[in-house]
Amino acid sequence: MAGDKVRHLTDADFETEAVKASLPVMVDFWAPWCGPCKAIGPVIEDLATEFAGRVTIAKMNVDDNPATPGKYGIRAIPTLILFKNGQILDQITGAVGKTQLVAMLNKAL
């Protein structure tokens, strides 16, 4: 996607890009076959634009990158985890509304 502001993470770069990042990072753990994941996709894109420069919005395909979801005990998708200063600040599982995600991101600011 041209102009895609959402960063796509892999098991290889997750530690550097999410856990050790200088900005807070919200990671959307998803898979292409997951209906609810597709449903919140446009919301994730909107948030990446709205919070640009303040929070990094990232996605991780759990099928392509099994190690990281396993490490964080992710059993259902979509799961969104908000990292700040190497810690998990918040976590939401399931397709939730934009208002709930904005409230989650605001905790990191």
C-alpha positions in Angstrom: 0.0 0.0 0.0 1.4 3.4 -1.0 1.5 5.8 1.9 1.0 3.0 4.4 1.9 4.5 7.8 1.5 1.2 9.7 4.9 -0.5 10.3 4.9 -4.3 9.6 7.0 -6.2 12.2 8.6 -9.6 12.1 10.0 -11.9 14.8 13.5 -10.7 13.8 12.9 -6.9 14.3 10.1 -7.0 17.0 12.5 -6.4 20.0 14.2 -3.4 18.3 11.1 -1.9 16.7 8.5 -2.4 19.5 10.0 -3.2 22.8 13.1 -1.0 22.6 11.5 1.8 20.6 11.8 5.4 21.8 8.1 6.1 21.0 5.2 4.1 22.4 4.3 1.3 20.0 0.9 -0.3 19.5 1.2 -3.7 17.8 -1.8 -5.3 16.1 -1.4 -9.1 16.1 -3.5 -10.3 13.1 -3.8 -12.8 10.3 -5.1 -12.5 6.7 -7.8 -15.1 7.3 -9.2 -13.3 10.4 -12.5 -11.5 9.8 -12.4 -9.2 12.9 -8.7 -8.4 12.1 -9.8 -7.2 8.6 -12.7 -5.2 10.2 -10.4 -3.1 12.4 -7.7 -2.7 9.7 -9.0 0.7 8.5 -9.2 1.9 12.1 -5.6 0.9 12.6 -4.6 2.8 9.4 -6.5 5.9 10.7 -4.8 5.8 14.0 -1.4 5.5 12.3 -2.1 8.8 10.6 -3.7 10.5 13.6 -0.9 9.5 16.1 2.0 9.9 13.6 5.1 11.1 15.4 3.6 10.4 18.8 2.9 6.6 18.8 4.1 4.0 16.3 1.3 1.8 15.0 2.5 -1.6 13.9 1.1 -4.9 12.7 2.4 -8.5 13.0 1.1 -11.4 10.9 0.9 -14.2 13.5 1.1 -16.9 10.7 4.4 -15.6 9.4 5.9 -14.8 12.8 4.9 -17.4 15.4 7.7 -16.8 18.0 6.6 -13.3 19.2 2.9 -14.1 19.7 3.9 -17.2 21.5 6.2 -15.2 23.8 3.4 -12.8 24.7 0.8 -15.6 25.2 -1.5 -14.5 22.4 -4.3 -17.0 22.0 -6.8 -15.0 20.0 -6.6 -12.4 17.3 -6.9 -9.5 16.8 -4.9 -8.7 19.9 -3.5 -5.2 20.3 -0.6 -4.6 22.7 0.7 -1.2 23.7 4.4 -1.0 24.6 6.1 1.9 26.3 9.6 1.9 27.6 9.9 -1.8 27.1 6.8 -2.6 29.2 3.3 -3.7 28.2 1.1 -0.6 29.1 -2.2 -2.1 27.9 -3.7 -5.0 25.9 -7.0 -5.5 24.1 -8.2 -8.6 22.5 -11.0 -8.6 19.9 -12.3 -6.1 17.3 -13.0 -3.0 19.3 -14.2 0.5 18.3 -11.9 3.4 17.5 -12.9 5.2 20.7 -11.5 2.4 22.8 -8.3 2.3 20.8 -7.8 6.1 21.0 -8.3 5.9 24.8 -5.7 3.1 24.9 -3.2 5.2 22.9 -3.7 8.3 25.0 -2.5 6.3 28.1 0.9 6.3 26.5 1.1 10.0 25.9 
